[in-house]
Amino acid sequence: MEQWVNWACTNLMPNLEQVLGGVYGHPEKQVYDSDWKEALKNLKNDVKQVDNALIKGSGWLVSGKLTLADVIVSIALT
């Protein structure tokens, strides 16, 4: 579970911040086109990773039940 939470905080959320900052504007820093495209590519790979984990498992990221990892990843993607 800790691996998924750590992954969400270190991979998923920074890519989301870059992509959303490029789309909606970022109040603290400018998002350059090349950085945005790289973050979007990484975000697509991140979502594929989540999809693959859900397909391999029982519909949850860890074990056969809802955990904090599922909540953190789903909130980030929401």
Secondary structure as UniProt FT lines:
FT   HELIX           2..7
FT   HELIX           8..12
FT   HELIX           13..24
FT   HELIX           33..56
FT   TURN            57..58
FT   TURN            63..64
FT   HELIX           68..77
//
